[in-house]
Amino acid sequence: MSGSMLALHGVGIDIVHIPRILKLISRKNYSHSRSHLSRFVERILTPSEHIAFRKRWGSDEEIFRDEKKTSNCAAHLAGRWAAKEAVIKAVSPDTVWMNQIQISGNSGGGLSVSIPPGDSVRGTTSFLTSTTMSDFAKISISHDGDYAIAMCLSRRTD
């Protein structure tokens, strides 16, 4: 293959039961100073995704004040979890953590995937360190009823 050809690197897919995420983020917090929602968000989102999340959804109190907002927030987080799991499966399970994968909307209405500059990526998958990871990984998220599903196709130049 020539240097400009793209080769399939991997495929990842994940499905998440939204009520499971809702139950997880809604649990009562007796032993920690931060809520389960805050800890979950910090575990799976990059710092800039965390900022965007709070701008969109507000504080924990605002999210839990309205049952519909709580359900919609759980669906959003389930989609992000599924997407990040799909990316990890597509690129290499030991290479990147969820909170290093940034998923954001792009100008075409789709989603883009990136690894924020400064994050260290383990292993030899050097194409992941590119800020143009979207050239190498395509992601799709869908929600239906109680489920969020995501698929990622990753490729790299040979």
CNS distance restraints for C-alpha pairs under 8 A (distance, minus, plus):
assign (resid   1 and name CA) (resid   5 and name CA) 6.38 0.50 0.50
assign (resid   1 and name CA) (resid 158 and name CA) 7.14 0.50 0.50
assign (resid   2 and name CA) (resid 158 and name CA) 7.23 0.50 0.50
assign (resid   3 and name CA) (resid 157 and name CA) 6.60 0.50 0.50
assign (resid   3 and name CA) (resid 158 and name CA) 5.50 0.50 0.50
assign (resid   4 and name CA) (resid 157 and name CA) 6.40 0.50 0.50
assign (resid   4 and name CA) (resid 158 and name CA) 7.25 0.50 0.50
assign (resid   5 and name CA) (resid 157 and name CA) 6.03 0.50 0.50
assign (resid   5 and name CA) (resid 158 and name CA) 6.59 0.50 0.50
assign (resid   6 and name CA) (resid 155 and name CA) 6.31 0.50 0.50
assign (resid   6 and name CA) (resid 156 and name CA) 5.65 0.50 0.50
assign (resid   6 and name CA) (resid 157 and name CA) 4.68 0.50 0.50
assign (resid   6 and name CA) (resid 158 and name CA) 6.52 0.50 0.50
assign (resid   7 and name CA) (resid 155 and name CA) 5.38 0.50 0.50
assign (resid   7 and name CA) (resid 156 and name CA) 5.61 0.50 0.50
assign (resid   7 and name CA) (resid 157 and name CA) 6.12 0.50 0.50
assign (resid   7 and name CA) (resid 158 and name CA) 6.62 0.50 0.50
assign (resid   8 and name CA) (resid 153 and name CA) 7.68 0.50 0.50
assign (resid   8 and name CA) (resid 154 and name CA) 6.26 0.50 0.50
assign (resid   8 and name CA) (resid 155 and name CA) 4.30 0.50 0.50
assign (resid   8 and name CA) (resid 156 and name CA) 6.64 0.50 0.50
assign (resid   9 and name CA) (resid  90 and name CA) 7.17 0.50 0.50
assign (resid   9 and name CA) (resid  91 and name CA) 6.84 0.50 0.50
assign (resid   9 and name CA) (resid 153 and name CA) 7.80 0.50 0.50
assign (resid   9 and name CA) (resid 154 and name CA) 5.34 0.50 0.50
assign (resid   9 and name CA) (resid 155 and name CA) 4.38 0.50 0.50
assign (resid   9 and name CA) (resid 156 and name CA) 6.08 0.50 0.50
assign (resid  10 and name CA) (resid  89 and name CA) 7.50 0.50 0.50
assign (resid  10 and name CA) (resid  90 and name CA) 4.33 0.50 0.50
assign (resid  10 and name CA) (resid  91 and name CA) 5.93 0.50 0.50
assign (resid  10 and name CA) (resid 153 and name CA) 6.08 0.50 0.50
assign (resid  10 and name CA) (resid 154 and name CA) 5.23 0.50 0.50
assign (resid  10 and name CA) (resid 155 and name CA) 6.66 0.50 0.50
assign (resid  11 and name CA) (resid  86 and name CA) 7.61 0.50 0.50
assign (resid  11 and name CA) (resid  89 and name CA) 6.81 0.50 0.50
assign (resid  11 and name CA) (resid  90 and name CA) 4.36 0.50 0.50
assign (resid  11 and name CA) (resid  91 and name CA) 7.75 0.50 0.50
assign (resid  11 and name CA) (resid 151 and name CA) 7.44 0.50 0.50
assign (resid  11 and name CA) (resid 152 and name CA) 5.77 0.50 0.50
assign (resid  11 and name CA) (resid 153 and name CA) 4.75 0.50 0.50
assign (resid  11 and name CA) (resid 154 and name CA) 6.33 0.50 0.50
assign (resid  12 and name CA) (resid  85 and name CA) 7.51 0.50 0.50
assign (resid  12 and name CA) (resid  86 and name CA) 4.20 0.50 0.50
assign (resid  12 and name CA) (resid  87 and name CA) 6.04 0.50 0.50
assign (resid  12 and name CA) (resid  88 and name CA) 7.23 0.50 0.50
assign (resid  12 and name CA) (resid  89 and name CA) 4.64 0.50 0.50
assign (resid  12 and name CA) (resid  90 and name CA) 4.27 0.50 0.50
assign (resid  12 and name CA) (resid  91 and name CA) 7.99 0.50 0.50
assign (resid  12 and name CA) (resid 151 and name CA) 5.63 0.50 0.50
assign (resid  12 and name CA) (resid 152 and name CA) 5.05 0.50 0.50
assign (resid  12 and name CA) (resid 153 and name CA) 6.57 0.50 0.50
assign (resid  13 and name CA) (resid  82 and name CA) 7.57 0.50 0.50
assign (resid  13 and name CA) (resid  83 and name CA) 7.81 0.50 0.50
assign (resid  13 and name CA) (resid  85 and name CA) 7.38 0.50 0.50
assign (resid  13 and name CA) (resid  86 and name CA) 4.56 0.50 0.50
assign (resid  13 and name CA) (resid  87 and name CA) 7.99 0.50 0.50
assign (resid  13 and name CA) (resid  89 and name CA) 7.28 0.50 0.50
assign (resid  13 and name CA) (resid  90 and name CA) 7.94 0.50 0.50
assign (resid  13 and name CA) (resid 149 and name CA) 7.35 0.50 0.50
assign (resid  13 and name CA) (resid 150 and name CA) 5.64 0.50 0.50
assign (resid  13 and name CA) (resid 151 and name CA) 4.34 0.50 0.50
assign (resid  13 and name CA) (resid 152 and name CA) 6.35 0.50 0.50
assign (resid  14 and name CA) (resid  82 and name CA) 5.01 0.50 0.50
assign (resid  14 and name CA) (resid  83 and name CA) 7.06 0.50 0.50
assign (resid  14 and name CA) (resid  85 and name CA) 6.19 0.50 0.50
assign (resid  14 and name CA) (resid  86 and name CA) 5.40 0.50 0.50
assign (resid  14 and name CA) (resid 149 and name CA) 5.68 0.50 0.50
assign (resid  14 and name CA) (resid 150 and name CA) 5.53 0.50 0.50
assign (resid  14 and name CA) (resid 151 and name CA) 6.67 0.50 0.50
assign (resid  15 and name CA) (resid  82 and name CA) 5.76 0.50 0.50
assign (resid  15 and name CA) (resid 147 and name CA) 6.75 0.50 0.50
assign (resid  15 and name CA) (resid 148 and name CA) 5.70 0.50 0.50
assign (resid  15 and name CA) (resid 149 and name CA) 4.26 0.50 0.50
assign (resid  15 and name CA) (resid 150 and name CA) 6.57 0.50 0.50
assign (resid  16 and name CA) (resid  20 and name CA) 7.86 0.50 0.50
assign (resid  16 and name CA) (resid  78 and name CA) 5.97 0.50 0.50
assign (resid  16 and name CA) (resid  79 and name CA) 7.47 0.50 0.50
assign (resid  16 and name CA) (resid  81 and name CA) 7.62 0.50 0.50
assign (resid  16 and name CA) (resid  82 and name CA) 6.06 0.50 0.50
assign (resid  16 and name CA) (resid 147 and name CA) 5.62 0.50 0.50
assign (resid  16 and name CA) (resid 148 and name CA) 5.23 0.50 0.50
assign (resid  16 and name CA) (resid 149 and name CA) 6.32 0.50 0.50
assign (resid  17 and name CA) (resid  21 and name CA) 7.05 0.50 0.50
assign (resid  17 and name CA) (resid  78 and name CA) 7.41 0.50 0.50
assign (resid  17 and name CA) (resid 146 and name CA) 5.82 0.50 0.50
assign (resid  17 and name CA) (resid 147 and name CA) 4.77 0.50 0.50
assign (resid  17 and name CA) (resid 148 and name CA) 6.65 0.50 0.50
assign (resid  18 and name CA) (resid  22 and name CA) 6.26 0.50 0.50
assign (resid  18 and name CA) (resid  74 and name CA) 6.35 0.50 0.50
assign (resid  18 and name CA) (resid  75 and name CA) 5.62 0.50 0.50
assign (resid  18 and name CA) (resid  78 and name CA) 5.76 0.50 0.50
assign (resid  18 and name CA) (resid 146 and name CA) 5.27 0.50 0.50
assign (resid  18 and name CA) (resid 147 and name CA) 5.43 0.50 0.50
assign (resid  18 and name CA) (resid 148 and name CA) 6.63 0.50 0.50
assign (resid  19 and name CA) (resid  23 and name CA) 6.00 0.50 0.50
assign (resid  19 and name CA) (resid  74 and name CA) 7.69 0.50 0.50
assign (resid  19 and name CA) (resid 146 and name CA) 6.62 0.50 0.50
assign (resid  20 and name CA) (resid  24 and name CA) 6.15 0.50 0.50
assign (resid  21 and name CA) (resid  25 and name CA) 6.13 0.50 0.50
assign (resid  21 and name CA) (resid  74 and name CA) 5.86 0.50 0.50
assign (resid  21 and name CA) (resid  75 and name CA) 7.85 0.50 0.50
assign (resid  21 and name CA) (resid  77 and name CA) 7.49 0.50 0.50
assign (resid  21 and name CA) (resid  78 and name CA) 6.28 0.50 0.50
assign (resid  22 and name CA) (resid  26 and name CA) 5.95 0.50 0.50
assign (resid  22 and name CA) (resid  70 and name CA) 7.63 0.50 0.50
assign (resid  22 and name CA) (resid  71 and name CA) 6.73 0.50 0.50
assign (resid  22 and name CA) (resid  74 and name CA) 5.12 0.50 0.50
assign (resid  22 and name CA) (resid  75 and name CA) 7.94 0.50 0.50
assign (resid  23 and name CA) (resid  27 and name CA) 6.16 0.50 0.50
assign (resid  24 and name CA) (resid  36 and name CA) 6.99 0.50 0.50
assign (resid  24 and name CA) (resid  37 and name CA) 7.70 0.50 0.50
assign (resid  25 and name CA) (resid  35 and name CA) 7.83 0.50 0.50
assign (resid  25 and name CA) (resid  36 and name CA) 5.07 0.50 0.50
assign (resid  25 and name CA) (resid  37 and name CA) 4.36 0.50 0.50
assign (resid  25 and name CA) (resid  40 and name CA) 6.98 0.50 0.50
assign (resid  25 and name CA) (resid  74 and name CA) 7.68 0.50 0.50
assign (resid  26 and name CA) (resid  36 and name CA) 6.87 0.50 0.50
assign (resid  26 and name CA) (resid  37 and name CA) 6.88 0.50 0.50
assign (resid  27 and name CA) (resid  36 and name CA) 6.48 0.50 0.50
assign (resid  28 and name CA) (resid  35 and name CA) 7.74 0.50 0.50
assign (resid  28 and name CA) (resid  36 and name CA) 7.65 0.50 0.50
assign (resid  29 and name CA) (resid  33 and name CA) 7.83 0.50 0.50
assign (resid  29 and name CA) (resid  34 and name CA) 7.61 0.50 0.50
assign (resid  29 and name CA) (resid  35 and name CA) 5.84 0.50 0.50
assign (resid  29 and name CA) (resid  36 and name CA) 6.65 0.50 0.50
assign (resid  34 and name CA) (resid  38 and name CA) 6.23 0.50 0.50
assign (resid  34 and name CA) (resid  39 and name CA) 6.67 0.50 0.50
assign (resid  35 and name CA) (resid  39 and name CA) 6.33 0.50 0.50
assign (resid  35 and name CA) (resid  60 and name CA) 7.81 0.50 0.50
assign (resid  36 and name CA) (resid  40 and name CA) 5.99 0.50 0.50
assign (resid  37 and name CA) (resid  41 and name CA) 6.10 0.50 0.50
assign (resid  37 and name CA) (resid  60 and name CA) 7.14 0.50 0.50
assign (resid  38 and name CA) (resid  42 and name CA) 6.19 0.50 0.50
assign (resid  38 and name CA) (resid  60 and name CA) 7.42 0.50 0.50
assign (resid  39 and name CA) (resid  43 and name CA) 6.11 0.50 0.50
assign (resid  40 and name CA) (resid  44 and name CA) 6.41 0.50 0.50
assign (resid  41 and name CA) (resid  45 and name CA) 5.68 0.50 0.50
assign (resid  41 and name CA) (resid  50 and name CA) 6.86 0.50 0.50
assign (resid  42 and name CA) (resid  46 and name CA) 7.50 0.50 0.50
assign (resid  42 and name CA) (resid  47 and name CA) 7.90 0.50 0.50
assign (resid  42 and name CA) (resid  50 and name CA) 7.10 0.50 0.50
assign (resid  42 and name CA) (resid  99 and name CA) 7.46 0.50 0.50
assign (resid  43 and name CA) (resid  98 and name CA) 7.41 0.50 0.50
assign (resid  43 and name CA) (resid  99 and name CA) 6.10 0.50 0.50
assign (resid  44 and name CA) (resid  81 and name CA) 7.01 0.50 0.50
assign (resid  44 and name CA) (resid  98 and name CA) 5.10 0.50 0.50
assign (resid  44 and name CA) (resid  99 and name CA) 4.57 0.50 0.50
assign (resid  45 and name CA) (resid  49 and name CA) 5.52 0.50 0.50
assign (resid  45 and name CA) (resid  50 and name CA) 5.69 0.50 0.50
assign (resid  45 and name CA) (resid  98 and name CA) 6.90 0.50 0.50
assign (resid  45 and name CA) (resid  99 and name CA) 4.65 0.50 0.50
assign (resid  45 and name CA) (resid 100 and name CA) 7.49 0.50 0.50
assign (resid  45 and name CA) (resid 101 and name CA) 7.60 0.50 0.50
assign (resid  45 and name CA) (resid 102 and name CA) 7.29 0.50 0.50
assign (resid  46 and name CA) (resid  50 and name CA) 6.05 0.50 0.50
assign (resid  46 and name CA) (resid  99 and name CA) 4.73 0.50 0.50
assign (resid  46 and name CA) (resid 100 and name CA) 5.77 0.50 0.50
assign (resid  46 and name CA) (resid 101 and name CA) 6.78 0.50 0.50
assign (resid  46 and name CA) (resid 102 and name CA) 6.07 0.50 0.50
assign (resid  47 and name CA) (resid  51 and name CA) 6.40 0.50 0.50
assign (resid  48 and name CA) (resid  52 and name CA) 6.29 0.50 0.50
assign (resid  49 and name CA) (resid  53 and name CA) 5.92 0.50 0.50
assign (resid  49 and name CA) (resid 102 and name CA) 6.87 0.50 0.50
assign (resid  49 and name CA) (resid 103 and name CA) 7.73 0.50 0.50
assign (resid  49 and name CA) (resid 104 and name CA) 7.87 0.50 0.50
assign (resid  50 and name CA) (resid  54 and name CA) 6.26 0.50 0.50
assign (resid  51 and name CA) (resid  55 and name CA) 6.24 0.50 0.50
assign (resid  52 and name CA) (resid  56 and name CA) 6.15 0.50 0.50
assign (resid  53 and name CA) (resid  57 and name CA) 5.88 0.50 0.50
assign (resid  53 and name CA) (resid  58 and name CA) 7.52 0.50 0.50
assign (resid  54 and name CA) (resid  58 and name CA) 4.65 0.50 0.50
assign (resid  54 and name CA) (resid  59 and name CA) 6.41 0.50 0.50
assign (resid  57 and name CA) (resid  62 and name CA) 7.55 0.50 0.50
assign (resid  57 and name CA) (resid  63 and name CA) 6.34 0.50 0.50
assign (resid  57 and name CA) (resid  69 and name CA) 7.99 0.50 0.50
assign (resid  57 and name CA) (resid  73 and name CA) 7.14 0.50 0.50
assign (resid  58 and name CA) (resid  62 and name CA) 5.79 0.50 0.50
assign (resid  58 and name CA) (resid  63 and name CA) 6.45 0.50 0.50
assign (resid  59 and name CA) (resid  63 and name CA) 6.28 0.50 0.50
assign (resid  60 and name CA) (resid  64 and name CA) 6.17 0.50 0.50
assign (resid  61 and name CA) (resid  65 and name CA) 5.96 0.50 0.50
assign (resid  62 and name CA) (resid  66 and name CA) 7.24 0.50 0.50
assign (resid  63 and name CA) (resid  69 and name CA) 5.83 0.50 0.50
assign (resid  63 and name CA) (resid  70 and name CA) 5.31 0.50 0.50
assign (resid  63 and name CA) (resid  73 and name CA) 7.43 0.50 0.50
assign (resid  64 and name CA) (resid  69 and name CA) 7.27 0.50 0.50
assign (resid  64 and name CA) (resid  70 and name CA) 5.49 0.50 0.50
assign (resid  65 and name CA) (resid  69 and name CA) 7.95 0.50 0.50
assign (resid  65 and name CA) (resid  70 and name CA) 7.81 0.50 0.50
assign (resid  66 and name CA) (resid  70 and name CA) 6.21 0.50 0.50
assign (resid  67 and name CA) (resid  71 and name CA) 6.23 0.50 0.50
assign (resid  68 and name CA) (resid  72 and name CA) 6.11 0.50 0.50
assign (resid  69 and name CA) (resid  73 and name CA) 5.97 0.50 0.50
assign (resid  70 and name CA) (resid  74 and name CA) 6.19 0.50 0.50
assign (resid  71 and name CA) (resid  75 and name CA) 6.26 0.50 0.50
assign (resid  72 and name CA) (resid  76 and name CA) 6.20 0.50 0.50
assign (resid  73 and name CA) (resid  77 and name CA) 6.21 0.50 0.50
assign (resid  74 and name CA) (resid  78 and name CA) 5.99 0.50 0.50
assign (resid  75 and name CA) (resid  79 and name CA) 6.19 0.50 0.50
assign (resid  75 and name CA) (resid 143 and name CA) 7.62 0.50 0.50
assign (resid  75 and name CA) (resid 148 and name CA) 7.00 0.50 0.50
assign (resid  76 and name CA) (resid  80 and name CA) 6.36 0.50 0.50
assign (resid  77 and name CA) (resid  81 and name CA) 6.03 0.50 0.50
assign (resid  78 and name CA) (resid  82 and name CA) 6.11 0.50 0.50
assign (resid  78 and name CA) (resid 148 and name CA) 5.96 0.50 0.50
assign (resid  79 and name CA) (resid  83 and name CA) 6.06 0.50 0.50
assign (resid  79 and name CA) (resid 141 and name CA) 6.21 0.50 0.50
assign (resid  79 and name CA) (resid 142 and name CA) 7.24 0.50 0.50
assign (resid  79 and name CA) (resid 143 and name CA) 7.25 0.50 0.50
assign (resid  79 and name CA) (resid 148 and name CA) 5.13 0.50 0.50
assign (resid  79 and name CA) (resid 149 and name CA) 6.51 0.50 0.50
assign (resid  79 and name CA) (resid 150 and name CA) 6.95 0.50 0.50
assign (resid  80 and name CA) (resid  84 and name CA) 6.07 0.50 0.50
assign (resid  80 and name CA) (resid 103 and name CA) 7.73 0.50 0.50
assign (resid  81 and name CA) (resid  85 and name CA) 6.10 0.50 0.50
assign (resid  81 and name CA) (resid  98 and name CA) 7.97 0.50 0.50
assign (resid  82 and name CA) (resid  86 and name CA) 6.09 0.50 0.50
assign (resid  82 and name CA) (resid 141 and name CA) 7.73 0.50 0.50
assign (resid  82 and name CA) (resid 148 and name CA) 6.79 0.50 0.50
assign (resid  82 and name CA) (resid 149 and name CA) 5.85 0.50 0.50
assign (resid  82 and name CA) (resid 150 and name CA) 5.32 0.50 0.50
assign (resid  83 and name CA) (resid  87 and name CA) 6.25 0.50 0.50
assign (resid  83 and name CA) (resid 139 and name CA) 6.98 0.50 0.50
assign (resid  83 and name CA) (resid 140 and name CA) 7.36 0.50 0.50
assign (resid  83 and name CA) (resid 141 and name CA) 6.41 0.50 0.50
assign (resid  83 and name CA) (resid 149 and name CA) 7.43 0.50 0.50
assign (resid  83 and name CA) (resid 150 and name CA) 4.86 0.50 0.50
assign (resid  83 and name CA) (resid 151 and name CA) 6.62 0.50 0.50
assign (resid  83 and name CA) (resid 152 and name CA) 7.31 0.50 0.50
assign (resid  84 and name CA) (resid  88 and name CA) 6.18 0.50 0.50
assign (resid  84 and name CA) (resid  98 and name CA) 5.79 0.50 0.50
assign (resid  84 and name CA) (resid 101 and name CA) 6.61 0.50 0.50
assign (resid  85 and name CA) (resid  89 and name CA) 6.17 0.50 0.50
assign (resid  85 and name CA) (resid  98 and name CA) 7.29 0.50 0.50
assign (resid  86 and name CA) (resid  90 and name CA) 6.08 0.50 0.50
assign (resid  86 and name CA) (resid 150 and name CA) 6.28 0.50 0.50
assign (resid  86 and name CA) (resid 151 and name CA) 5.58 0.50 0.50
assign (resid  86 and name CA) (resid 152 and name CA) 5.42 0.50 0.50
assign (resid  87 and name CA) (resid  91 and name CA) 6.09 0.50 0.50
assign (resid  87 and name CA) (resid 137 and name CA) 7.73 0.50 0.50
assign (resid  87 and name CA) (resid 139 and name CA) 7.65 0.50 0.50
assign (resid  87 and name CA) (resid 151 and name CA) 7.72 0.50 0.50
assign (resid  87 and name CA) (resid 152 and name CA) 5.51 0.50 0.50
assign (resid  87 and name CA) (resid 153 and name CA) 7.83 0.50 0.50
assign (resid  87 and name CA) (resid 154 and name CA) 7.84 0.50 0.50
assign (resid  88 and name CA) (resid  92 and name CA) 5.64 0.50 0.50
assign (resid  88 and name CA) (resid  93 and name CA) 5.18 0.50 0.50
assign (resid  88 and name CA) (resid  94 and name CA) 7.99 0.50 0.50
assign (resid  88 and name CA) (resid  95 and name CA) 7.64 0.50 0.50
assign (resid  88 and name CA) (resid  96 and name CA) 6.66 0.50 0.50
assign (resid  88 and name CA) (resid  97 and name CA) 7.63 0.50 0.50
assign (resid  88 and name CA) (resid  98 and name CA) 7.65 0.50 0.50
assign (resid  89 and name CA) (resid  93 and name CA) 5.50 0.50 0.50
assign (resid  90 and name CA) (resid 152 and name CA) 6.20 0.50 0.50
assign (resid  90 and name CA) (resid 153 and name CA) 6.29 0.50 0.50
assign (resid  90 and name CA) (resid 154 and name CA) 5.85 0.50 0.50
assign (resid  91 and name CA) (resid  95 and name CA) 7.56 0.50 0.50
assign (resid  91 and name CA) (resid 125 and name CA) 7.70 0.50 0.50
assign (resid  91 and name CA) (resid 154 and name CA) 6.35 0.50 0.50
assign (resid  92 and name CA) (resid  96 and name CA) 7.55 0.50 0.50
assign (resid  92 and name CA) (resid 125 and name CA) 7.84 0.50 0.50
assign (resid  94 and name CA) (resid 122 and name CA) 7.11 0.50 0.50
assign (resid  94 and name CA) (resid 123 and name CA) 7.20 0.50 0.50
assign (resid  95 and name CA) (resid 121 and name CA) 5.91 0.50 0.50
assign (resid  95 and name CA) (resid 122 and name CA) 4.67 0.50 0.50
assign (resid  95 and name CA) (resid 123 and name CA) 5.41 0.50 0.50
assign (resid  95 and name CA) (resid 124 and name CA) 7.89 0.50 0.50
assign (resid  95 and name CA) (resid 125 and name CA) 7.11 0.50 0.50
assign (resid  96 and name CA) (resid 100 and name CA) 6.51 0.50 0.50
assign (resid  96 and name CA) (resid 101 and name CA) 7.44 0.50 0.50
assign (resid  96 and name CA) (resid 121 and name CA) 5.68 0.50 0.50
assign (resid  96 and name CA) (resid 122 and name CA) 6.43 0.50 0.50
assign (resid  97 and name CA) (resid 101 and name CA) 6.96 0.50 0.50
assign (resid 100 and name CA) (resid 115 and name CA) 5.86 0.50 0.50
assign (resid 100 and name CA) (resid 116 and name CA) 6.91 0.50 0.50
assign (resid 100 and name CA) (resid 119 and name CA) 6.61 0.50 0.50
assign (resid 101 and name CA) (resid 113 and name CA) 6.90 0.50 0.50
assign (resid 101 and name CA) (resid 114 and name CA) 6.00 0.50 0.50
assign (resid 101 and name CA) (resid 115 and name CA) 5.19 0.50 0.50
assign (resid 101 and name CA) (resid 116 and name CA) 7.45 0.50 0.50
assign (resid 102 and name CA) (resid 113 and name CA) 5.65 0.50 0.50
assign (resid 102 and name CA) (resid 114 and name CA) 5.10 0.50 0.50
assign (resid 102 and name CA) (resid 115 and name CA) 5.87 0.50 0.50
assign (resid 102 and name CA) (resid 116 and name CA) 6.83 0.50 0.50
assign (resid 103 and name CA) (resid 111 and name CA) 6.53 0.50 0.50
assign (resid 103 and name CA) (resid 112 and name CA) 5.63 0.50 0.50
assign (resid 103 and name CA) (resid 113 and name CA) 4.74 0.50 0.50
assign (resid 103 and name CA) (resid 114 and name CA) 6.61 0.50 0.50
assign (resid 104 and name CA) (resid 111 and name CA) 5.51 0.50 0.50
assign (resid 104 and name CA) (resid 112 and name CA) 5.39 0.50 0.50
assign (resid 104 and name CA) (resid 113 and name CA) 6.73 0.50 0.50
assign (resid 105 and name CA) (resid 109 and name CA) 6.37 0.50 0.50
assign (resid 105 and name CA) (resid 110 and name CA) 5.79 0.50 0.50
assign (resid 105 and name CA) (resid 111 and name CA) 4.49 0.50 0.50
assign (resid 105 and name CA) (resid 112 and name CA) 6.04 0.50 0.50
assign (resid 106 and name CA) (resid 110 and name CA) 5.55 0.50 0.50
assign (resid 106 and name CA) (resid 111 and name CA) 5.52 0.50 0.50
assign (resid 106 and name CA) (resid 112 and name CA) 5.97 0.50 0.50
assign (resid 110 and name CA) (resid 140 and name CA) 7.87 0.50 0.50
assign (resid 111 and name CA) (resid 138 and name CA) 7.82 0.50 0.50
assign (resid 111 and name CA) (resid 139 and name CA) 6.43 0.50 0.50
assign (resid 111 and name CA) (resid 140 and name CA) 7.06 0.50 0.50
assign (resid 112 and name CA) (resid 134 and name CA) 5.40 0.50 0.50
assign (resid 112 and name CA) (resid 138 and name CA) 7.08 0.50 0.50
assign (resid 112 and name CA) (resid 139 and name CA) 7.05 0.50 0.50
assign (resid 113 and name CA) (resid 133 and name CA) 6.11 0.50 0.50
assign (resid 113 and name CA) (resid 134 and name CA) 5.11 0.50 0.50
assign (resid 113 and name CA) (resid 137 and name CA) 6.64 0.50 0.50
assign (resid 113 and name CA) (resid 138 and name CA) 7.23 0.50 0.50
assign (resid 113 and name CA) (resid 139 and name CA) 7.21 0.50 0.50
assign (resid 114 and name CA) (resid 128 and name CA) 7.86 0.50 0.50
assign (resid 114 and name CA) (resid 130 and name CA) 7.79 0.50 0.50
assign (resid 114 and name CA) (resid 131 and name CA) 5.99 0.50 0.50
assign (resid 114 and name CA) (resid 132 and name CA) 6.72 0.50 0.50
assign (resid 114 and name CA) (resid 133 and name CA) 5.08 0.50 0.50
assign (resid 114 and name CA) (resid 134 and name CA) 6.30 0.50 0.50
assign (resid 115 and name CA) (resid 119 and name CA) 6.92 0.50 0.50
assign (resid 115 and name CA) (resid 128 and name CA) 6.82 0.50 0.50
assign (resid 115 and name CA) (resid 129 and name CA) 6.31 0.50 0.50
assign (resid 115 and name CA) (resid 130 and name CA) 7.33 0.50 0.50
assign (resid 115 and name CA) (resid 131 and name CA) 6.38 0.50 0.50
assign (resid 115 and name CA) (resid 133 and name CA) 7.13 0.50 0.50
assign (resid 116 and name CA) (resid 131 and name CA) 6.87 0.50 0.50
assign (resid 117 and name CA) (resid 129 and name CA) 7.56 0.50 0.50
assign (resid 117 and name CA) (resid 131 and name CA) 6.87 0.50 0.50
assign (resid 120 and name CA) (resid 129 and name CA) 7.89 0.50 0.50
assign (resid 121 and name CA) (resid 125 and name CA) 7.91 0.50 0.50
assign (resid 121 and name CA) (resid 126 and name CA) 7.88 0.50 0.50
assign (resid 121 and name CA) (resid 128 and name CA) 7.41 0.50 0.50
assign (resid 121 and name CA) (resid 129 and name CA) 6.77 0.50 0.50
assign (resid 126 and name CA) (resid 130 and name CA) 7.66 0.50 0.50
assign (resid 127 and name CA) (resid 133 and name CA) 7.27 0.50 0.50
assign (resid 127 and name CA) (resid 136 and name CA) 7.90 0.50 0.50
assign (resid 127 and name CA) (resid 156 and name CA) 6.89 0.50 0.50
assign (resid 128 and name CA) (resid 133 and name CA) 6.00 0.50 0.50
assign (resid 129 and name CA) (resid 133 and name CA) 7.45 0.50 0.50
assign (resid 132 and name CA) (resid 136 and name CA) 7.59 0.50 0.50
assign (resid 133 and name CA) (resid 137 and name CA) 6.08 0.50 0.50
assign (resid 134 and name CA) (resid 138 and name CA) 6.25 0.50 0.50
assign (resid 136 and name CA) (resid 154 and name CA) 5.38 0.50 0.50
assign (resid 136 and name CA) (resid 155 and name CA) 4.98 0.50 0.50
assign (resid 136 and name CA) (resid 156 and name CA) 5.77 0.50 0.50
assign (resid 137 and name CA) (resid 152 and name CA) 6.54 0.50 0.50
assign (resid 137 and name CA) (resid 153 and name CA) 5.55 0.50 0.50
assign (resid 137 and name CA) (resid 154 and name CA) 4.17 0.50 0.50
assign (resid 137 and name CA) (resid 155 and name CA) 6.36 0.50 0.50
assign (resid 138 and name CA) (resid 152 and name CA) 5.48 0.50 0.50
assign (resid 138 and name CA) (resid 153 and name CA) 5.31 0.50 0.50
assign (resid 138 and name CA) (resid 154 and name CA) 6.43 0.50 0.50
assign (resid 139 and name CA) (resid 150 and name CA) 7.05 0.50 0.50
assign (resid 139 and name CA) (resid 151 and name CA) 5.72 0.50 0.50
assign (resid 139 and name CA) (resid 152 and name CA) 4.46 0.50 0.50
assign (resid 139 and name CA) (resid 153 and name CA) 6.71 0.50 0.50
assign (resid 140 and name CA) (resid 150 and name CA) 5.43 0.50 0.50
assign (resid 140 and name CA) (resid 151 and name CA) 5.41 0.50 0.50
assign (resid 140 and name CA) (resid 152 and name CA) 6.61 0.50 0.50
assign (resid 141 and name CA) (resid 148 and name CA) 7.13 0.50 0.50
assign (resid 141 and name CA) (resid 149 and name CA) 5.74 0.50 0.50
assign (resid 141 and name CA) (resid 150 and name CA) 4.26 0.50 0.50
assign (resid 141 and name CA) (resid 151 and name CA) 6.71 0.50 0.50
assign (resid 142 and name CA) (resid 148 and name CA) 5.71 0.50 0.50
assign (resid 142 and name CA) (resid 149 and name CA) 5.31 0.50 0.50
assign (resid 142 and name CA) (resid 150 and name CA) 6.25 0.50 0.50
assign (resid 143 and name CA) (resid 147 and name CA) 5.76 0.50 0.50
assign (resid 143 and name CA) (resid 148 and name CA) 4.35 0.50 0.50
assign (resid 143 and name CA) (resid 149 and name CA) 6.33 0.50 0.50
assign (resid 144 and name CA) (resid 148 and name CA) 6.46 0.50 0.50
